[in-house]
Amino acid sequence: MTTTMASKVRRGVVLPAAYALVRDARFALLDKVLERDTWTLDQIRAHQAERLTSLFRMCREHNPYWTARFSEFGVNPNAGDPFVELAKLPVLTKDEIRANWKRMRSTHLPQGDVVHETSSGSTGMQINFYQTRHYRQLHAAMEYRSRAWMGVQPGEPYLSIQAHGAHMTRKTRLFRGARAWLENGYILDAFHLDPAKMRDQLIQARKLNPVHVHGYTTSCVTVAEFARDNGLTDWPSVRAVSTTSEQQTPQHRKTLGDVFGANVYDRYGSREVLSISMQCPEGGHHIYADVNLVEFAPVSEVGGDLNAIVVTPLDNEAMPLFRYRGGDEASPIDGACPCGRALPLMTGCRGRVCNNFITPDGRIVNGTYFLYYFYYQEGFKSYQFHQTTADHIDLYVVPDGTLTQERRDYLAASCRKISEDYQSQFNVALHIVDSIPKRPGGKHLYTISDVLRHI
């Protein structure tokens, strides 16, 4: 593994200075989280206990929702064993958050230190939540930590296959483009993968000598399949491929590994919690137990060996989520990993499954595109986009209570905007329904394509 002098300068000087200029502490935090890779299990457990106790005490003073819940379930923030106290709380559901999210915001933090976010709703139900800016910067550092496990350093060139155009604000596009330029990256827009342009784009990306390819799982696979079918399989600089946001299958891993000639990694997280687990070079899925406390609860309504992932983030004071069930499943794995890290192990996450769509003129659209229409929107319980033919999409929406005219108008405008984004190649029909049937196995799919299938 060789790192160029230009990349070393970016890592050591340019990037830390640039982020410090905008008061972003991710590089200072990176050094701290990298040190934790050497921690023993006892050190991890002690850190979890310290963070839990701190969160309990903060909530007692500054969080009206959790103060009431502690009283209801007999949680003592000053007790000697915070793990025993945590176990007294019931699992936190999305229904509970939807009903109480405004009361769940801690009151001591100024507005400028807090960011309002929403989940994607990809598991069937969207929620609102708050995160501190410190928490988001910490998890930006966790992203770099994940790359370090793959032998990739900040500032080394990369190919990113992610959202970069449709339904993004100009400010967001400019920020993402500036970050890619600063970090030496090349972005392929996962929402507009056009076969007519992709060959030239990949040739241009290859000139950058990327060491890392990352992005949405199915979009990375789409690009890899295109590269394979068009004779673009020579990527000598690539050391690692990593995917996120969607479930990674063995076939996905094989395709990506064969085309890019590198190890393939799976990174798991969510918008509510951000980084949860990462695969190491030995193939083990390690739980980031220094920033989360993860439990596994049997999923009796599904059966089999599935376990619900129940997670307690340890660093978000804006809106603590004690024992939160987000809707994904996995199982714990006993024993130590050959890589030497003491972080506990789990199976790969069985979570979001995404169907890509295809336009009549052949462009591939990652299903994540459609999530953007429901970010920061209230009044909707769940939704599903179903492509039945190349030019037709049915949008099914379950209202959260009475559907107001304002919400109905928003949905109609969204249908028009989708059509506009793809030059009227999609006709989107809106259906207001009481429920959306789940697929076999109990999983809600927010995108289904009968034209282009990935599941």
Steps between C-alpha positions, in 0.01 A plus 500: 500500500645835396366846575613787281658812645202706378261275693718525812489880478121489462471271803749679722446864411229592249202303628549567875547871429199520267264330745637695796426819305129412501516385866471134414693281746495175303879475468563567868237235577652258248819466701293415809282233335799337331660456841195300609581223252759381752259497795426179688145383559524624858600847380210506256257393772632764740461768234142389431419519872646848526309627198172340610526654846575839348199477268270387783602795717470748213151373420387530862593869493421605145269255323130503601411185309771283651454648845141373492604161360768454768238568766252262337746208478710564809825596326755648742765710317730475804481123542822303498422291190367704205448184295246373754325838488492500120337155497207639701392707200280343232613487140450841337281467191448730205136545603618631839744742336242624250265583785760672722797619294464869583498423875805275454729794414729597786441856615850617596652513152485820288327469166826552312646183653209279391400362159147382419493185285255236383545132431450368150189297576650213303404244767139611489472802730673838499599685818634843594800535729773739616878461503772724637758633257767336715327164454495542121866601495587199715334271249673676212818395680355149525471495120872571474562233764314251281722592207810455713394140563508452122846655469367827359603839637320837474622690196561193285302501174165323490203426275169569673170373357238699687233768468633808324235680304132420484289640784798653680518869579763706324671560835520126571636425154762771533606377845523138386692599189739720702561217745577258217744748348663563837528129582611396149180319404297439186120469530270297275138603556318187615169661403601547135718206390480552126656222286555755224735698726630242744789371290658845472431567869673180608800569277524846659468353851769242427746776411475616861645163613235448770600278792144469632163445331195556719131578483150354499516123461282449194643808325856374553394164357335670200821692428710186546281301262523779242880513539523121459275495192694783336852378561583745780628251755855631544502689832851435638490787750186383683571349843148479638132514406239580764124528484232634730132604516378167359543133579808343341459145364771241421438557128550874546834431673614268225413742221670796670809297593537351151470833319710722725745233613485600866354394833133589546369635832154553646428804717176524696330801652183706492402866486381486861814338644758545220794253538403164655733232361782448254660198338870449568756348256440158658132522406359552849217750546611697806255701705628848577440437869694809607229724351195271532367238736336236278258229615326228300135420571316200349256593223214266583268638235737383228641183650823324413832623637439871442571749776400864505791740533434713810751781529582771753723774352737623770588850382187683382385732777250681276257205498619184674353179359512240775441146366380613157374244251540636147365202308814317385602148601821312572636259760796515740808284442700366793876480507795713397588620151840410349555870430566553872237768562298445818189663355215244509381322186165464325371349179450721197191717538181382337347841443417732217440340162489742210374451145659722239273646234573545131380776269369421151826639355710263715620714792529318834348676803600384848187454708644725769407794275136462598575528873588865453135588445411391853792645696382768746134436412231443760154355446606172338534166678649288219538497123605286205604573141416217258623508141262282297623591151797697371298823493258452791542521879228455761556691825313355798479717812352421843408830673578556867148595603291729281665599173480877474468681170849643552645148530300381199631793297857415606460142378358617167789745458748221582353281228545784252855566619600135448371522145689826444827361638489227235375708207140372524608139449315394815127533552443488879153409626411579863295259714394581857457169686437368851791256494779364280544122487837368617704261293558134592705490821332810639725760336363833377647609166487871421592439135391215275581475130336242275726622220849492656541261792785472749332268753 
